Amino acid sequence: MADNISRIFAAAVAIDPARPLLTWYDDATGERTELSGATLANWVAKTANLMVDEVGAGPGGRAAVLLPPHWQTAAVLLGCWSAGVEVTAAPGEVDALFATVERAAEAAAWSAGEQYALALHPLAAPLREVPAGFTDYVVQVRGQGDHFTPYPFGETLVAEAIDRAGELAIAAGERVLIDVGRNPDPLDWLLAPLATGSSVVLCANLDRDKLADRIAVERVTVPLA
């Protein structure tokens, strides 16, 4: 059976559900958020349930994700893919649209059944003010179920991720630090590491004066910065 996104994610979590699978830094704010595989899997399951139960989307559905690299973006992407929903970059009709407040105006280029806004605040704090026509993703997703049986989806993306992991010299079980400013494609910062069972340290607004210490503290084996 060909690999799919849910299988490679589940395999990465199963190595050790308690290990840090995704660690997020934003050097502009000083934020550091560490998610174990189990915690990220819970966010992914809740997002998939949101897509199926609230949006009414499933295999054959489409979603727009107007979000930068971030741990919440990882949950949104993996949740959509778990529900069998394609994430598209082409404006048009979609079942759901996810956007930061700053990009909410871009929703006009899409025809979305449901629209979710994300603040990307530390500790997943809710929005102070929700844009008109949007629902706060963090508030809505917290009430969803903790378990979801994923659909097989994304075999082509997995094949591309495996190839990309080879190009980036990410072997099995690495600890990968990624400057998301230089590597904004989810294929690089999310799927390539997952395809090899690796964990990631995502760095936004990377302060290069902190890089050497961060590599040591986080036990990074592959720095992509």
Backbone as JSON, one array per atom type, in Angstrom:
{
  "sequence": "MADNISRIFAAAVAIDPARPLLTWYDDATGERTELSGATLANWVAKTANLMVDEVGAGPGGRAAVLLPPHWQTAAVLLGCWSAGVEVTAAPGEVDALFATVERAAEAAAWSAGEQYALALHPLAAPLREVPAGFTDYVVQVRGQGDHFTPYPFGETLVAEAIDRAGELAIAAGERVLIDVGRNPDPLDWLLAPLATGSSVVLCANLDRDKLADRIAVERVTVPLA",
  "N": [[0.85, -1.2, 0.0], [0.54, 2.2, -0.82], [2.25, 4.88, 0.82], [0.61, 7.36, 2.81], [-0.37, 10.66, 3.92], [-1.48, 10.64, 6.53], [-0.57, 8.2, 7.48], [2.25, 8.52, 7.55], [2.42, 10.54, 9.41], [1.25, 9.35, 11.68], [3.12, 7.31, 12.07], [5.39, 8.78, 12.69], [4.6, 9.93, 15.12], [4.26, 7.61, 16.64], [6.81, 6.68, 17.2], [7.69, 7.79, 19.62], [5.32, 8.94, 21.51], [5.52, 10.91, 23.45], [7.72, 12.45, 22.92], [9.19, 15.61, 21.95], [7.75, 16.64, 19.07], [7.23, 18.78, 17.43], [8.61, 21.88, 17.73], [8.27, 25.25, 18.39], [9.6, 28.41, 17.71], [9.56, 31.93, 18.02], [11.45, 34.51, 17.44], [10.93, 37.17, 17.43], [9.0, 37.67, 19.29], [9.75, 36.19, 21.46], [8.55, 33.82, 21.97], [8.23, 30.36, 22.76], [7.05, 27.27, 21.95], [6.33, 23.98, 22.66], [5.39, 20.96, 21.28], [4.38, 17.72, 21.93], [4.3, 14.56, 20.16], [1.86, 13.34, 20.75], [0.3, 15.5, 21.61], [0.23, 17.17, 19.34], [-1.05, 15.4, 17.61], [-3.56, 15.33, 18.8], [-4.53, 17.94, 18.32], [-4.63, 17.75, 15.54], [-6.53, 15.73, 15.15], [-8.8, 16.99, 16.25], [-9.05, 19.11, 14.45], [-9.57, 17.73, 12.07], [-12.04, 16.59, 12.76], [-13.48, 18.94, 13.0], [-13.53, 19.72, 10.31], [-15.07, 17.66, 9.18], [-17.43, 17.4, 10.78], [-18.4, 20.0, 11.36], [-17.9, 21.62, 9.09], [-18.68, 19.9, 7.1], [-17.15, 18.65, 5.21], [-15.13, 16.32, 3.35], [-13.45, 13.51, 1.84], [-12.56, 14.56, -1.38], [-13.21, 17.14, -0.89], [-12.24, 20.65, -0.56], [-9.86, 23.0, 0.7], [-8.73, 26.24, 1.66], [-5.71, 27.59, 2.81], [-4.49, 30.19, 4.28], [-2.07, 30.86, 5.74], [0.96, 31.41, 7.61], [4.06, 29.51, 8.06], [3.75, 27.71, 11.07], [3.03, 26.32, 14.3], [0.29, 25.96, 14.68], [-0.58, 26.1, 12.07], [0.46, 23.74, 11.09], [-1.23, 21.95, 12.42], [-3.68, 22.61, 11.21], [-3.2, 22.02, 8.47], [-2.5, 19.23, 8.55], [-4.82, 18.3, 9.73], [-6.76, 18.88, 7.78], [-5.83, 17.26, 5.66], [-6.04, 14.76, 6.92], [-8.77, 14.51, 6.97], [-9.2, 13.97, 4.37], [-9.24, 16.09, 2.68], [-8.35, 18.3, 0.13], [-5.76, 20.71, 0.09], [-5.67, 23.77, -1.35], [-4.08, 26.25, -3.42], [-5.16, 27.82, -5.28], [-7.38, 30.4, -5.98], [-10.9, 30.13, -5.62], [-13.81, 28.05, -5.39], [-14.23, 26.71, -2.19], [-14.51, 24.44, 0.58], [-13.78, 25.25, 3.12], [-12.01, 27.99, 4.58], [-8.99, 29.07, 5.94], [-7.42, 31.62, 7.68], [-5.05, 34.15, 8.67], [-5.68, 37.04, 10.72], [-4.59, 39.24, 9.48], [-4.68, 38.54, 6.83], [-7.3, 38.24, 6.24], [-8.86, 39.78, 4.52], [-8.26, 38.81, 2.04], [-9.94, 36.74, 1.63], [-11.99, 37.42, 0.01], [-11.39, 36.69, -2.55], [-12.06, 34.11, -2.71], [-14.6, 31.55, -2.62], [-16.0, 30.49, 0.06], [-17.33, 27.95, 2.13], [-17.16, 27.88, 4.93], [-15.4, 30.06, 7.14], [-12.42, 30.51, 8.88], [-10.64, 32.25, 11.31], [-7.35, 32.9, 12.48], [-5.34, 33.82, 15.2], [-2.81, 33.14, 15.91], [-1.65, 33.42, 18.37], [0.52, 33.22, 21.29], [0.31, 30.26, 23.32], [-2.06, 29.54, 22.18], [-4.09, 31.45, 22.42], [-7.35, 32.94, 22.19], [-8.84, 35.0, 19.58], [-8.96, 38.55, 19.98], [-10.69, 40.15, 18.65], [-12.93, 39.1, 16.27], [-12.8, 38.85, 12.78], [-15.35, 40.08, 10.55], [-17.64, 37.72, 9.29], [-16.09, 35.54, 9.85], [-15.11, 32.72, 11.91], [-13.63, 32.06, 15.07], [-10.94, 30.03, 14.94], [-9.46, 28.71, 17.0], [-11.19, 28.76, 19.22], [-13.38, 27.34, 18.19], [-12.28, 24.85, 17.47], [-11.45, 23.66, 19.81], [-13.64, 22.45, 21.01], [-14.09, 20.14, 19.62], [-14.06, 16.56, 18.87], [-11.62, 14.27, 20.3], [-10.57, 12.19, 18.89], [-10.03, 10.7, 15.71], [-10.61, 8.86, 12.8], [-8.49, 8.67, 10.24], [-8.66, 9.46, 6.71], [-7.17, 7.84, 3.86], [-4.9, 9.78, 2.16], [-3.04, 11.89, -0.02], [-0.86, 10.61, -1.3], [0.81, 11.35, -3.43], [1.91, 13.74, -2.47], [3.37, 12.71, -0.32], [5.29, 11.16, -1.64], [6.67, 13.24, -2.9], [7.6, 14.52, -0.62], [9.35, 12.64, 0.47], [11.32, 12.58, -1.51], [12.15, 15.24, -1.26], [13.16, 15.25, 1.34], [15.45, 13.75, 0.96], [16.89, 15.51, -0.68], [17.35, 17.56, 1.13], [18.95, 16.36, 2.92], [17.87, 15.0, 5.12], [17.79, 12.43, 7.18], [16.51, 9.33, 8.61], [14.84, 9.85, 11.68], [15.96, 12.31, 12.51], [16.74, 15.46, 14.14], [15.52, 18.35, 13.25], [16.28, 21.66, 12.55], [14.64, 24.47, 11.35], [14.69, 27.39, 9.53], [12.0, 29.2, 9.02], [11.58, 31.41, 7.49], [13.25, 31.15, 5.37], [12.51, 28.74, 4.4], [9.61, 28.36, 3.55], [7.77, 26.58, 2.47], [5.4, 24.07, 3.09], [6.13, 21.5, 2.36], [8.82, 21.42, 2.91], [9.12, 22.31, 5.65], [7.38, 20.75, 7.1], [6.31, 18.24, 5.91], [8.53, 16.82, 4.75], [10.29, 16.36, 7.02], [8.46, 14.79, 8.6], [8.08, 12.58, 6.94], [10.37, 11.15, 7.31], [10.29, 10.43, 9.9], [11.3, 12.32, 11.59], [11.83, 14.98, 14.0], [10.95, 18.46, 14.43], [12.3, 21.76, 14.74], [10.97, 24.7, 14.52], [11.68, 27.94, 13.41], [10.82, 31.23, 13.54], [11.42, 34.56, 12.39], [14.18, 34.43, 12.85], [16.81, 34.89, 15.08], [20.0, 35.17, 14.41], [22.14, 35.32, 16.06], [21.48, 33.72, 18.13], [21.56, 31.22, 17.16], [23.59, 29.17, 17.31], [23.56, 28.42, 20.05], [20.92, 27.53, 20.21], [20.88, 25.33, 18.52], [22.49, 23.63, 20.0], [21.08, 23.41, 22.48], [18.62, 22.35, 21.66], [19.42, 20.01, 20.59], [19.92, 19.65, 17.87], [20.31, 17.99, 14.78], [20.24, 18.4, 12.07], [20.65, 21.37, 10.74], [18.75, 23.72, 9.06], [19.2, 26.55, 8.17]],
  "CA": [[0.0, 0.0, 0.0], [1.33, 3.43, -0.88], [2.17, 5.72, 1.99], [-0.2, 8.56, 2.73], [0.06, 11.63, 4.93], [-1.89, 10.2, 7.86], [0.29, 7.09, 7.9], [3.58, 8.98, 7.94], [2.27, 11.3, 10.65], [1.05, 8.38, 12.76], [4.38, 6.61, 12.3], [6.29, 9.71, 13.38], [4.12, 10.04, 16.5], [4.4, 6.32, 17.32], [8.2, 6.48, 17.65], [7.58, 8.12, 21.03], [4.29, 9.97, 21.55], [5.85, 11.96, 24.42], [8.88, 13.26, 22.51], [8.84, 16.84, 21.22], [7.7, 16.41, 17.63], [7.29, 20.09, 16.78], [8.93, 22.95, 18.66], [8.09, 26.52, 17.68], [10.21, 29.62, 18.23], [9.43, 33.2, 17.31], [12.42, 35.37, 18.1], [10.4, 38.54, 17.51], [8.15, 37.76, 20.49], [10.31, 35.38, 22.53], [7.71, 32.64, 22.19], [8.66, 28.99, 22.51], [5.97, 26.32, 22.2], [6.77, 22.62, 22.37], [4.29, 20.0, 21.18], [4.7, 16.3, 21.77], [3.54, 13.92, 19.1], [0.49, 13.11, 21.21], [-0.42, 16.78, 21.64], [-0.05, 17.59, 17.97], [-2.06, 14.48, 17.07], [-4.85, 15.74, 19.33], [-4.94, 19.11, 17.53], [-4.94, 17.3, 14.19], [-7.83, 15.02, 15.21], [-9.85, 17.99, 16.45], [-9.23, 19.86, 13.19], [-10.25, 16.83, 11.13], [-13.44, 16.53, 13.18], [-14.07, 20.22, 12.62], [-13.79, 19.7, 8.87], [-16.13, 16.71, 8.83], [-18.68, 17.58, 11.52], [-18.87, 21.38, 11.3], [-17.86, 22.11, 7.7], [-19.34, 18.94, 6.23], [-16.22, 18.3, 4.13], [-14.47, 15.03, 3.45], [-12.73, 13.21, 0.61], [-13.05, 15.33, -2.52], [-13.37, 18.53, -0.48], [-11.11, 21.54, -0.78], [-9.69, 24.04, 1.7], [-7.69, 27.25, 1.44], [-4.97, 27.83, 4.04], [-3.74, 31.43, 4.11], [-1.37, 30.93, 7.02], [2.41, 31.23, 7.52], [4.53, 28.38, 8.86], [3.45, 27.88, 12.49], [2.55, 25.02, 14.8], [-1.15, 25.85, 14.42], [-0.72, 25.81, 10.64], [0.69, 22.3, 10.96], [-2.47, 21.28, 12.85], [-4.7, 22.84, 10.19], [-2.87, 21.26, 7.26], [-2.62, 17.8, 8.81], [-6.23, 18.01, 9.97], [-7.45, 18.85, 6.48], [-5.4, 16.06, 4.93], [-6.62, 13.6, 7.6], [-10.17, 14.43, 6.55], [-9.25, 13.69, 2.93], [-9.52, 17.36, 2.01], [-7.22, 18.89, -0.58], [-5.42, 22.11, 0.37], [-5.4, 24.38, -2.65], [-3.61, 27.63, -3.43], [-5.83, 28.52, -6.38], [-8.66, 30.97, -5.58], [-12.09, 29.5, -6.2], [-14.77, 27.54, -4.41], [-13.67, 25.78, -1.22], [-15.4, 24.14, 1.7], [-13.35, 26.03, 4.28], [-10.85, 28.86, 4.4], [-8.31, 29.42, 7.19], [-6.58, 32.79, 7.41], [-4.72, 35.06, 9.76], [-6.46, 38.28, 10.69], [-3.96, 40.14, 8.51], [-5.0, 38.11, 5.47], [-8.73, 37.97, 6.15], [-9.44, 40.46, 3.37], [-8.02, 38.0, 0.84], [-11.03, 35.77, 1.48], [-12.9, 37.87, -1.05], [-11.02, 36.01, -3.8], [-12.5, 32.72, -2.61], [-15.98, 31.29, -2.23], [-15.8, 29.5, 1.11], [-18.49, 27.58, 2.92], [-16.87, 28.32, 6.29], [-14.16, 30.82, 7.22], [-11.86, 30.48, 10.22], [-9.53, 33.18, 11.51], [-6.37, 32.48, 13.48], [-4.49, 34.89, 15.71], [-1.46, 32.58, 16.11], [-1.16, 33.94, 19.65], [1.13, 32.23, 22.19], [-0.61, 29.45, 24.13], [-3.31, 29.39, 21.42], [-5.1, 32.36, 22.95], [-8.34, 33.29, 21.17], [-8.82, 36.34, 19.0], [-9.61, 39.61, 20.73], [-11.79, 40.6, 17.79], [-13.04, 38.19, 15.13], [-13.23, 39.56, 11.57], [-16.71, 39.8, 10.09], [-17.76, 36.58, 8.39], [-15.17, 34.49, 10.27], [-15.21, 32.09, 13.22], [-12.32, 31.88, 15.68], [-10.53, 28.62, 14.83], [-9.04, 28.16, 18.29], [-12.39, 28.55, 20.04], [-14.23, 26.31, 17.59], [-11.63, 23.54, 17.38], [-11.28, 23.07, 21.14], [-14.81, 21.66, 21.36], [-14.22, 18.97, 18.75], [-13.64, 15.28, 19.42], [-10.19, 14.04, 20.41], [-10.16, 11.04, 18.08], [-10.52, 10.72, 14.33], [-10.04, 7.84, 11.93], [-8.17, 9.45, 9.03], [-8.78, 8.92, 5.37], [-5.91, 7.82, 3.12], [-4.84, 10.94, 1.29], [-1.77, 12.58, -0.2], [0.25, 9.75, -1.7], [1.73, 12.13, -4.27], [2.64, 14.65, -1.58], [4.33, 11.93, 0.46], [6.41, 10.85, -2.54], [7.45, 14.48, -3.05], [8.26, 14.79, 0.66], [10.48, 11.71, 0.59], [12.36, 13.11, -2.4], [12.67, 16.49, -0.69], [13.98, 14.9, 2.49], [16.76, 13.37, 0.43], [17.58, 16.72, -1.14], [17.71, 18.35, 2.3], [19.81, 15.5, 3.75], [17.16, 14.61, 6.34], [17.69, 10.98, 7.29], [15.51, 8.88, 9.57], [14.99, 10.17, 13.1], [16.76, 13.5, 12.77], [16.18, 16.63, 14.83], [15.75, 19.31, 12.18], [15.97, 23.06, 12.78], [14.26, 25.08, 10.08], [14.38, 28.81, 9.45], [10.81, 29.19, 8.17], [11.68, 32.52, 6.55], [13.97, 30.64, 4.19], [11.88, 27.48, 3.97], [8.19, 28.54, 3.87], [6.93, 25.56, 1.86], [5.1, 22.95, 4.01], [6.87, 20.31, 1.95], [10.12, 21.47, 3.58], [9.12, 22.47, 7.1], [6.46, 19.82, 7.75], [6.16, 16.9, 5.36], [9.82, 16.12, 4.6], [10.68, 15.76, 8.3], [7.53, 13.73, 9.0], [8.28, 11.41, 6.09], [11.53, 10.42, 7.8], [10.14, 10.22, 11.34], [12.11, 13.31, 12.29], [11.16, 16.06, 14.72], [11.35, 19.75, 13.86], [12.36, 22.99, 15.52], [10.62, 25.76, 13.57], [12.13, 29.24, 13.91], [10.37, 32.42, 12.82], [12.19, 35.76, 12.73], [15.34, 33.82, 13.49], [17.94, 35.7, 15.53], [21.13, 34.31, 14.09], [23.07, 35.33, 17.2], [21.04, 32.67, 19.04], [21.46, 29.97, 16.42], [24.5, 28.13, 17.82], [23.04, 27.93, 21.32], [19.67, 26.8, 19.99], [21.24, 24.03, 17.95], [23.0, 22.8, 21.09], [20.02, 23.17, 23.47], [17.57, 21.52, 21.07], [20.06, 18.79, 20.09], [19.65, 19.63, 16.43], [21.25, 17.23, 13.96], [20.22, 18.94, 10.71], [20.22, 22.77, 10.74], [18.42, 24.31, 7.76], [19.08, 27.96, 8.53]],
  "C": [[0.88, 1.25, 0.0], [1.18, 4.2, 0.42], [1.23, 6.89, 1.75], [0.16, 9.45, 3.91], [-0.3, 11.17, 6.34], [-1.0, 9.07, 8.37], [1.67, 7.58, 8.31], [3.52, 9.81, 9.22], [2.11, 10.34, 11.83], [2.34, 7.64, 13.08], [5.37, 7.49, 13.04], [5.9, 9.87, 14.84], [4.43, 8.77, 17.28], [5.82, 6.04, 17.79], [8.32, 6.74, 19.14], [6.56, 9.25, 21.16], [4.61, 11.13, 22.49], [7.01, 12.85, 23.96], [8.41, 14.55, 21.86], [8.89, 16.58, 19.71], [7.8, 17.72, 16.86], [7.52, 21.15, 17.87], [8.97, 24.26, 17.88], [8.79, 27.66, 18.43], [9.8, 30.81, 17.37], [10.33, 34.19, 18.05], [11.98, 36.82, 18.14], [9.6, 38.74, 18.79], [8.74, 37.03, 21.69], [9.53, 34.11, 22.8], [8.47, 31.35, 21.92], [7.51, 28.07, 22.89], [6.44, 24.94, 21.76], [5.57, 21.69, 22.38], [4.84, 18.59, 21.05], [3.92, 15.75, 20.59], [2.09, 13.72, 19.48], [-0.32, 14.39, 21.2], [-0.75, 17.25, 20.24], [-1.12, 16.7, 17.34], [-3.46, 14.85, 17.56], [-5.39, 16.95, 18.58], [-5.35, 18.69, 16.11], [-6.3, 16.59, 14.17], [-8.98, 16.0, 15.38], [-10.12, 18.77, 15.17], [-9.94, 19.0, 12.15], [-11.73, 16.7, 11.48], [-14.17, 17.82, 12.86], [-14.45, 20.21, 11.14], [-14.98, 18.81, 8.53], [-17.46, 17.09, 9.48], [-19.25, 18.99, 11.41], [-18.95, 21.91, 9.87], [-18.65, 21.19, 6.78], [-18.47, 18.54, 5.05], [-15.6, 16.94, 4.41], [-13.71, 14.78, 2.17], [-13.37, 13.9, -0.6], [-13.27, 16.8, -2.18], [-12.1, 19.33, -0.7], [-11.08, 22.59, 0.32], [-8.59, 24.99, 1.26], [-7.04, 27.54, 2.79], [-4.05, 29.02, 3.82], [-3.01, 31.75, 5.41], [0.14, 30.76, 6.79], [2.82, 29.95, 8.22], [4.33, 28.66, 10.35], [2.96, 26.53, 12.99], [1.06, 24.87, 14.59], [-1.42, 25.58, 12.94], [-0.5, 24.33, 10.39], [-0.57, 21.52, 11.34], [-3.56, 21.42, 11.8], [-4.44, 22.0, 8.95], [-3.07, 19.76, 7.48], [-4.06, 17.4, 9.1], [-7.03, 17.94, 8.68], [-7.1, 17.58, 5.72], [-5.96, 14.8, 5.58], [-8.07, 13.4, 7.2], [-10.32, 14.14, 5.06], [-9.49, 14.92, 2.1], [-8.24, 17.92, 1.38], [-7.02, 20.34, -0.14], [-4.97, 22.74, -0.94], [-4.95, 25.83, -2.5], [-4.32, 28.47, -4.48], [-7.16, 29.07, -5.91], [-9.83, 30.33, -6.32], [-13.0, 29.04, -5.09], [-14.11, 26.51, -3.5], [-14.69, 25.54, -0.11], [-15.06, 24.99, 2.92], [-12.12, 26.85, 3.92], [-10.31, 29.22, 5.78], [-7.35, 30.56, 6.89], [-6.2, 33.49, 8.7], [-5.6, 36.29, 9.63], [-5.91, 39.21, 9.61], [-4.32, 39.79, 7.08], [-6.49, 37.86, 5.26], [-9.36, 38.61, 4.92], [-9.26, 39.67, 2.08], [-9.13, 36.98, 0.61], [-11.99, 36.15, 0.37], [-12.61, 37.18, -2.38], [-11.49, 34.56, -3.82], [-14.0, 32.68, -2.35], [-15.94, 30.14, -1.24], [-17.08, 29.22, 1.87], [-18.36, 28.04, 4.35], [-15.52, 29.03, 6.28], [-13.69, 30.88, 8.67], [-10.65, 31.41, 10.29], [-8.64, 32.67, 12.64], [-5.52, 33.67, 13.89], [-3.04, 34.45, 15.79], [-0.82, 33.16, 17.35], [-0.43, 32.84, 20.42], [0.06, 31.54, 23.03], [-1.98, 29.31, 23.48], [-4.43, 30.23, 22.03], [-6.08, 32.73, 21.85], [-8.16, 34.71, 20.66], [-9.5, 37.34, 19.94], [-10.81, 40.15, 19.96], [-11.81, 39.73, 16.54], [-13.51, 38.96, 13.91], [-14.63, 39.15, 11.14], [-16.71, 38.64, 9.1], [-16.89, 35.4, 8.77], [-15.59, 33.93, 11.63], [-13.8, 31.91, 13.76], [-11.98, 30.39, 15.68], [-10.23, 28.02, 16.19], [-10.25, 27.86, 19.17], [-13.21, 27.38, 19.51], [-13.59, 24.92, 17.65], [-11.53, 22.87, 18.74], [-12.47, 22.17, 21.53], [-15.0, 20.4, 20.54], [-13.69, 17.7, 19.43], [-12.14, 15.07, 19.35], [-9.68, 12.91, 19.53], [-10.79, 11.14, 16.7], [-9.84, 9.6, 13.56], [-9.76, 8.47, 10.57], [-8.44, 8.69, 7.74], [-7.4, 8.85, 4.71], [-5.89, 8.95, 2.1], [-3.4, 11.41, 1.16], [-0.6, 11.71, -0.59], [1.28, 10.5, -2.54], [2.56, 13.08, -3.43], [3.69, 13.9, -0.76], [5.54, 11.57, -0.41], [7.3, 12.08, -2.75], [8.22, 14.79, -1.77], [9.47, 13.89, 0.86], [11.63, 12.17, -0.29], [12.99, 14.37, -1.81], [13.53, 16.24, 0.53], [15.38, 14.49, 2.05], [17.56, 14.57, -0.02], [18.09, 17.57, 0.03], [18.6, 17.58, 3.27], [19.18, 15.23, 5.12], [17.01, 13.1, 6.34], [16.66, 10.62, 8.35], [15.85, 9.34, 10.99], [15.85, 11.36, 13.42], [16.01, 14.49, 13.66], [16.53, 17.81, 13.95], [15.36, 20.72, 12.63], [15.74, 23.74, 11.44], [13.98, 26.56, 10.27], [13.2, 28.94, 8.48], [10.8, 30.37, 7.2], [12.36, 32.1, 5.26], [13.33, 29.39, 3.62], [10.38, 27.53, 4.28], [7.27, 27.47, 3.32], [6.66, 24.43, 2.85], [5.79, 21.65, 3.62], [8.2, 20.25, 2.69], [9.99, 21.44, 5.1], [8.22, 21.48, 7.84], [6.55, 18.4, 7.19], [7.47, 16.15, 5.19], [10.32, 15.57, 5.93], [9.77, 14.61, 8.74], [7.77, 12.44, 8.21], [9.46, 10.56, 6.54], [11.43, 10.13, 9.3], [10.95, 11.19, 12.16], [11.25, 14.31, 13.04], [11.73, 17.39, 14.23], [11.36, 20.84, 14.92], [12.16, 24.12, 14.52], [10.96, 27.12, 14.17], [11.65, 30.35, 12.99], [11.17, 33.62, 13.31], [13.49, 35.38, 13.43], [16.43, 34.85, 13.81], [19.18, 34.84, 15.38], [22.18, 34.32, 15.2], [22.72, 34.23, 18.19], [21.15, 31.28, 18.42], [22.33, 28.87, 17.02], [23.99, 27.55, 19.14], [21.77, 27.11, 21.13], [19.94, 25.41, 19.43], [21.71, 23.09, 19.06], [21.88, 22.43, 22.07], [18.98, 22.2, 22.94], [18.11, 20.21, 20.48], [19.77, 18.57, 18.6], [20.73, 18.84, 15.71], [21.3, 17.73, 12.52], [19.73, 20.4, 10.8], [19.97, 23.28, 9.32], [18.13, 25.78, 8.0], [20.16, 28.77, 7.85]]
}
